[in-house]
Amino acid sequence: MSAWLEITHPGAMASIQDLGRPGFRRFGVAHAGALEAGWLRVANVLLGNVETAPAIEFFAGGLSVRALELPVRVALTGHFVADRIGHGRRGRIASWRSVTLAPGETLRCGMVSPGRVGYLAVAGIDLPRQLGSASTDARSGFGGVDGRLLSAGVRLLANAGIGDERMLRNPPPFDSAPIRVVLGPQDDYFSPSSLACFLGGDYRISSAADRMGMRLDGPVLRHRPEKGGEIVSDATLPGSIQVPGQGQPIVLLADAQTAGGYPKIATVISADLPRLAVLAPGQRVRFTAVSVATAERAAMAREAAVRAQIADIQPLAETGEIDSQAIYAVNLISGVIDACAVETAAGAELPVANSREENR
């Protein structure tokens, strides 16, 4: 049976993403897809979706969704908590778990910290594919829902029903290790001192950061005078680090253009690009150079780590108490059912003072 999940507030830059559109860059089509594909895959498996199913990616926080006439299961991944509001109660739940929303119940995602990106997967979500993907490419105007960022009032078709809730037993910690890069292909456009500054300096994510890329604030990188600050436009890819004439690096991300005319000092390895892409403005980053062979090994290690996370998914811990979440989902009676509560990732409930609130 089908159900509807409504976006009541999109927050910042919420969009539909899956694993993107590999193989079309030669036609000028961006890769798109989740900035942190591992988190999207985990969210889908928490619900029993296929790993590659589309989900909602949102920035900073503020995303709110509501189940309409029938219950809908969703799953949350990323570093944030969410408020579950409706039927005379308000509870707070951690991410890295699934939850069933009863008809009329709202889930409001809080601020992401550390980082800037979170995911909300929807059980049985059904969206059309374009070029093999449901990912939104807002710059080109296709994919997702009418090729646009999500807005209030958008309704997503999902599966109705309840199920056993699941959780990720050991959520991944925030990793502040240096970001690994392979130098080039135009590192010869920079002096040895500039390369040393790039690899030894502290950078901060600037406010100019979105799904296309992020500008970094930090040591200025000087081009060799005989080379200049521009090249004949050639191919770029997610992870390319361009350095325009003013000397501040720009890291290209999932929605970036497919060609560019600035020298590329280095490329972020695929294993570390998700870590960089989810950083919020103001967070610090450092770079370290590695070989292509090391980058290949790191890619295999990252895939193994994601597979290990998926294997670590387990039923939500039993508390020995009445499962009020299931009662709300099946809607046995109308009206107020229980007192206010905070639901932890382990399934325990704790009282919250002054948290009773009607569904809004």
Buried (B, 14 or more C-beta within 10 A) or exposed (E): EEBBBBBBBBBBBBBBBBBBBEEBBEEEBBBBBBBBBBBBBBBBBBBBBEBBBBBBBBBBBBBBBBBBEBBBBBBBBBBBBBBBBBBBBBBBBBBBBBBBBBBBBBBBBBBBBEBBBBBBBBBBBEBEEBBEBBBBBBBBEBBBBEBBBBEEEBBBEBBBBBBEBBBBBEBBEEEEEEBBBBBBBBBEBBBEEBBEBBBEBEBBBBEBBBBBBBBBBBBEBBBEEEBEBBBEEEEBBBBBBBBBEEBBBBBBBBBBBBEBEBBBBBBBBBBBBBBBBBBBBEBEBBBEBBEEEBBEBBBEEBEEEBEEBBEBBEEBEEEEEEBBBBBBBEBEEEEEBBBBBBBBBEBEBEEBEEBEBEBE
